[in-house]
Amino acid sequence: MYKIYYTENDAPDEPRIGMVSAPNLAVACRVAEMQFVNSTITKVIEMTPPEEETRFPGARFIRGEFRPVAYADEMMQ
């Protein structure tokens, strides 16, 4: 995921923020150009996932706690 900072040509004094999903920075820039037509893109930044999401990729929330999935076949696909 990439965060896109841009301004619309109709309202250049109002900076805006959007998001695009892309495999790399070059593709993110192209997608942003297509998605935010009639805008000036000022910055494209890769968003890193929060650390909490990566600690328990297959976790379940049970009785107020995150518990890791014990077996690969239990993971949701």
C-alpha positions as CSV (number, residue, x, y, z in Angstrom):
1,M,0.0,0.0,0.0
2,Y,1.2,3.5,-0.8
3,K,0.0,6.8,0.5
4,I,-0.5,9.5,-2.2
5,Y,-0.3,13.2,-1.4
6,Y,-1.9,15.3,-4.1
7,T,-3.8,18.5,-4.8
8,E,-6.7,18.8,-7.2
9,N,-6.2,21.3,-10.0
10,D,-9.5,22.9,-9.1
11,A,-8.5,23.5,-5.5
12,P,-4.7,23.7,-5.3
13,D,-4.7,25.1,-1.8
14,E,-6.3,22.0,-0.3
15,P,-3.8,19.1,0.0
16,R,-5.4,15.7,0.0
17,I,-4.3,12.2,0.8
18,G,-5.2,9.0,-1.0
19,M,-4.1,5.4,-1.0
20,V,-3.3,2.9,-3.8
21,S,-2.3,-0.8,-3.7
22,A,0.7,-1.7,-5.9
23,P,3.6,-4.1,-5.9
24,N,6.3,-1.4,-6.1
25,L,6.8,2.4,-6.2
26,A,6.8,2.7,-10.0
27,V,3.5,1.0,-10.4
28,A,2.1,3.0,-7.5
29,C,3.0,6.2,-9.3
30,R,1.3,5.1,-12.5
31,V,-1.8,3.9,-10.6
32,A,-2.0,7.2,-8.8
33,E,-1.7,9.2,-12.0
34,M,-4.7,7.2,-13.4
35,Q,-6.7,7.3,-10.2
36,F,-6.2,11.0,-9.4
37,V,-6.9,12.5,-12.8
38,N,-6.8,16.4,-12.9
39,S,-4.6,16.4,-9.9
40,T,-0.9,17.1,-9.1
41,I,0.8,14.3,-7.2
42,T,3.3,15.8,-4.7
43,K,4.5,12.7,-2.9
44,V,4.2,8.9,-2.9
45,I,5.2,7.0,0.3
46,E,5.2,3.3,1.0
47,M,3.1,2.4,4.0
48,T,4.6,-0.3,6.3
49,P,2.1,-2.6,8.0
50,P,1.8,-2.1,11.8
51,E,4.0,-4.4,13.8
52,E,0.9,-6.0,15.6
53,E,-0.4,-7.4,12.3
54,T,2.8,-9.2,11.4
55,R,3.3,-10.8,14.8
56,F,0.2,-13.0,14.6
57,P,-0.5,-13.5,10.9
58,G,-2.8,-16.5,11.5
59,A,-4.1,-15.5,15.0
60,R,-7.5,-15.9,16.4
61,F,-9.0,-13.7,19.1
62,I,-10.2,-16.0,21.8
63,R,-11.4,-14.9,25.3
64,G,-9.7,-11.5,24.9
65,E,-6.4,-12.7,23.7
66,F,-4.7,-13.3,20.3
67,R,-3.7,-16.9,20.0
68,P,-1.6,-18.2,17.1
69,V,-3.1,-20.8,14.8
70,A,-1.5,-24.2,15.7
71,Y,-1.7,-25.9,12.3
72,A,-1.3,-24.7,8.7
73,D,-4.7,-26.2,7.7
74,E,-6.4,-24.0,10.4
75,M,-5.3,-20.8,8.7
76,M,-8.0,-19.0,6.6
77,Q,-7.3,-19.0,2.9
